């Protein structure tokens, strides 16, 4: 009779970067095209798209003229442009990705 050993996977506690890309929706909120990774939740795309369309429709009803909105959260910046009732939505990190600085003695 063998001993049962319990092995658990270590939890992935690393903070994952928010995906970068864009998507286009029609006036009914249906996805037309996307450059976002397939792992990005279709439900999240739908929610963001619906919120953007509601914002543009509300502005139109209030007779406000604007064709672009920008929303900045701690992790992501959302920029949306109105396209004849639909919209194109860009997702990008709210802060630039930090890279390691060059070392002073490095040869280029």
C-alpha positions as MATLAB code, in Angstrom:
seq = 'XXXXXXXXXXXXXXXXXXXXXXXXXXXXXXXXXXXXXXXXXXXXXXXXXXXXXXXXXXXXXXXXXXXXXXXXXXXXXXXXXXXXXXXXXXXXXXXXXXXXXXXXXXXX';
ca = [
       0.000    0.000    0.000;
       1.532    3.301   -1.065;
       1.474    6.589    0.703;
      -0.683    9.300   -0.701;
       1.130   12.571   -1.086;
      -0.795   15.714   -1.673;
       0.839   18.077   -4.087;
      -0.682   21.419   -4.707;
       0.084   23.805   -7.484;
       1.591   27.081   -6.361;
      -0.847   29.920   -6.786;
       0.012   32.272   -9.574;
       0.091   35.533   -7.665;
       1.780   37.519  -10.405;
      -0.202   40.475  -11.610;
      -1.155   39.956  -15.214;
      -1.146   42.850  -17.626;
      -4.451   43.958  -19.059;
      -4.667   42.968  -22.739;
      -3.891   45.580  -25.351;
      -5.934   45.836  -28.533;
      -9.167   47.124  -29.977;
     -12.576   45.942  -31.074;
     -15.360   47.290  -33.254;
     -19.079   46.958  -32.539;
     -22.146   47.857  -34.571;
     -25.048   49.983  -33.356;
     -26.704   46.901  -31.803;
     -23.610   46.023  -29.769;
     -22.592   43.036  -31.918;
     -18.882   42.415  -32.241;
     -17.615   43.070  -35.768;
     -13.862   42.684  -35.351;
     -11.282   42.413  -32.593;
      -7.523   42.417  -32.112;
      -7.811   41.366  -28.468;
      -6.427   37.974  -27.405;
      -8.912   35.087  -27.574;
      -8.486   34.607  -23.821;
     -10.109   38.009  -23.226;
     -13.644   37.444  -21.995;
     -16.365   37.939  -24.628;
     -18.633   39.015  -21.763;
     -16.176   41.797  -20.865;
     -16.127   42.954  -24.502;
     -19.935   43.000  -24.492;
     -20.123   44.987  -21.242;
     -17.538   47.561  -22.340;
     -19.206   47.867  -25.751;
     -22.691   48.348  -24.296;
     -21.407   51.009  -21.879;
     -19.742   52.900  -24.718;
     -22.862   52.756  -26.914;
     -25.068   53.965  -24.060;
     -22.700   56.896  -23.444;
     -22.778   57.942  -27.113;
     -26.571   57.496  -27.359;
     -27.139   59.512  -24.171;
     -24.939   62.323  -25.478;
     -26.844   62.327  -28.755;
     -30.196   62.506  -26.934;
     -28.887   65.398  -24.830;
     -27.791   67.109  -28.068;
     -24.149   67.034  -27.037;
     -21.694   66.712  -29.861;
     -18.744   64.500  -29.181;
     -17.340   61.545  -31.024;
     -14.689   60.259  -28.616;
     -14.587   59.344  -24.949;
     -11.650   58.367  -22.776;
     -11.925   56.503  -19.490;
      -8.844   55.876  -17.391;
      -8.777   53.212  -14.686;
      -5.704   52.278  -12.633;
      -4.910   49.341  -14.944;
      -6.398   50.282  -18.303;
      -7.228   53.267  -20.475;
     -10.316   52.906  -22.674;
     -10.668   55.170  -25.689;
     -13.811   54.878  -27.796;
     -14.717   56.608  -31.045;
     -18.214   56.780  -32.468;
     -18.698   55.174  -35.897;
     -22.160   55.947  -37.329;
     -24.007   54.441  -34.396;
     -21.381   51.805  -33.624;
     -17.976   52.307  -32.065;
     -14.340   51.327  -32.125;
     -12.881   50.767  -28.663;
      -9.169   50.801  -27.854;
      -7.780   49.182  -24.691;
      -4.288   50.123  -23.508;
      -2.361   50.157  -20.215;
      -3.046   53.365  -18.300;
       0.646   53.726  -17.552;
       3.476   52.970  -19.962;
       5.086   49.570  -19.577;
       8.316   49.977  -17.634;
      11.447   48.420  -19.024;
      14.839   48.067  -17.458;
      17.042   51.124  -17.982;
      20.238   50.660  -19.947;
      23.318   50.082  -17.849;
      25.880   52.857  -17.979;
      28.685   50.566  -19.160;
      26.716   48.733  -21.815;
      27.979   48.745  -25.370;
      25.491   49.512  -28.124;
];
